[in-house]
Amino acid sequence: MDLSKMPNQQKLYLCKWYFRAGFAALPFLWTVNAIWFAKEAFTAPPYDEQKQIKKYVIFSGIGAIIWTGIFLAWVITYQTQRTNWGEFGDSISYIFPTGIP
């Protein structure tokens, strides 16, 4: 979709929708929102809705970074501690790595 062909109100609506949808545990939408609207928020000629779009882009970027950090921490913790957790570690996995007791 080409954002330059959309009216400014529609851009703001779409940016706000992606931001709100990210709260449904969909941080990928925050990443898309931050990247997709970054040019509109920071380099486009000024218009009325731009200030709000900039706010949503910044918060989407922050949210995506926080979710990425949480996800990375979980993956590292699980991969390094699964065998120490015993049966619980196995019960929360649906793939059992071979060669690890």
N, C-alpha and C positions, 0 to 999 in steps of 0.2 A: 504494500500500500504506500502510495506517495503522500506524505504529510503535507507537502507544499500545495496540493490540490484541495485540501480540506479547509473548511472555514475554521476560524480560531475557536469558536465555541465547541465545535466538534472535537478539535484537538484536546481541549481542556477536559471534555467529557470522557474521551478515550483514556487519557492519562490518569484521570481520577479513577476510572473503572479498573484499570490495571493495578493501580496502587491498592485499592480496596480488595481486589481479588487475591492479592498477594498475602493478605491476612488469613486466607483459608489454607495455610500451610503450603502455599505455592510460591516459594521464593524465586522460582524461575521467572515468574511474571514480573517481579520487581527488577530482576536483571534486564529483562527485555524492555521494561519501561524506562529504566535509567539509560540504557544505550540508545533506544529508539528516539526518545525525546530530548536527549542531551543537546543536540544541535538547535532544536527549537527553543530550549530553555536558555542557552548561553550564547549562541552566535547569531540567532535570527534578529532582524530589526525589531525594535521594541513594539509591543502591542499590549492591549489591556490584560489579556488572560495570561501573559507570559510570566508574571510574578507568581501566580498560582501553579503554573506548570513547573516552574523552577523549584518550588517547594516540594512538589510531588516527586520530581526527579531526584532531588537530594535525599529525601526520606526513603525512596525506593532503593537508591544505591546503598545507603546505610543499612537498610533492612536486609538486602541481599548479602552484604559483607558479613553481617552478624549471623545470618542463617548458614552461610558457607563455613564460618568458623565453628559453629555448633556442630554441623554435619561432619566436618573434618575431625573435630575432637572425638565425636562418637565413633567414627570409622577407625581412627587410630587406637582408641581405647579398646574397642571390640576386637580388632585384629591382634592386638598384643596381649589381651587378657582372657580371651575366650577359653583357652584350655584351663586357666586357673579357676574359672567360674564353674567348671565341672558340668553337671547335668543341665543346669540353668543355661549355660553358654550354648550348649547343643540344642536345647529346646527352643531358643529364640532364633535359630538358624534353620534355613531350609536347604542349605548346601553344606555338606560335611566334607571338609578338606581331607584328602587322603594323606597318610604319612605322619599325621599329628595325633598322638594318643589322646 
